[in-house]
Amino acid sequence: MTLLARKNDGTFPRAQALSYIYGHPEQRHMERAMPQFGGAMAHDTVPVEINGILTPTPRELAGLLVYLESIQR
Ligand code: HEM
């Protein structure tokens, strides 16, 4: 979790990390081991800048994204 930036040429891959923790509604649950967190939280969103676009993002996941970014080394 602390090496996501290092594995992406030194830049935290914000869009990919958010889309990973959110999960993809079209995925069936056997296709990945990690639970999908986004759908159940979609009632309370805040704008988060992703690739220059303010994107409505579940509040808890926006906080989690900032935390993940803060622990990169
Ligand atoms: C706060 C909770 C969590 C966060 C922020 C988080 C974040 C992430 C991220 C960013 C990746 C992609 C890593 C990469 O691209 O190299 C990942 C992968 C993964 N996560 Fe999590 N995760 C969380 C909870 C969990 C839980 C609860 C499980 C299992 C019960 C889990 C299992 C996995 C697995 C197995 C992968 C590898 C890819 C896959 O099979 O889906 N994670 N996680």
Boltz pocket constraint, residues with backbone or C-beta under 6 A from the ligand:
constraints:
  - pocket:
      binder: B
      contacts: [[A, 4], [A, 16], [A, 17], [A, 20], [A, 21], [A, 31], [A, 32], [A, 33], [A, 34], [A, 35], [A, 64], [A, 68]]
      max_distance: 6.0
